[in-house]
Amino acid sequence: MYKLTSSASINRQRDGASIPFDSANRDYAEYLEWLAQGNTPEPWQTQAEQLVAVQQDLTTALNRHLNTVAGERSYDDRFTCSLRAGYPGPFQAEGQAFAAWMDDCNMLAYQIMADVKKGLRPIPTEAELIAELPVIVWPASPVPEGAE
């Protein structure tokens, strides 16, 4: 009969009315009475919508981590680091190591999300996700010590 929203209002399903959280509002008083009778409003997001949001959040966390790790070797981000894999030169080995590691991280993240969607595991926090990822093994740096 009612559905929560992301704003300070309730949506009444029967007519689509948006009811503000205002104790002077007659419709809001009706909603509070409905709650007092033991009823529960629908969540503002469906389970499918929640999973989309979770996947976006985890993807953002993963990408932030990949960028941070690339920054350890003074690359701007994951793109500039992995790009080096395709170019012969002093930074190719770093790019290849990073690109392979990034693929491993992405595959694990896809598996984690698939398990979440199947209900096989809880949604990990950002810290839990990062803790599950493999640790990169960098080759020896081509940059002379102290030059960075």
Secondary structure by P-SEA (a helix, b strand, c coil): cbbbccccbbbbcccccccccccccaaaaaaaaaaaacccccccccaaaaaaaaaaaaaaaaaaaaaaaaaaaccccaaaaaaaccccccaaaaaaaaaaaaaaaaaaaaaaaaaaaacccccccaaaaaaabbbbbccccccccccc
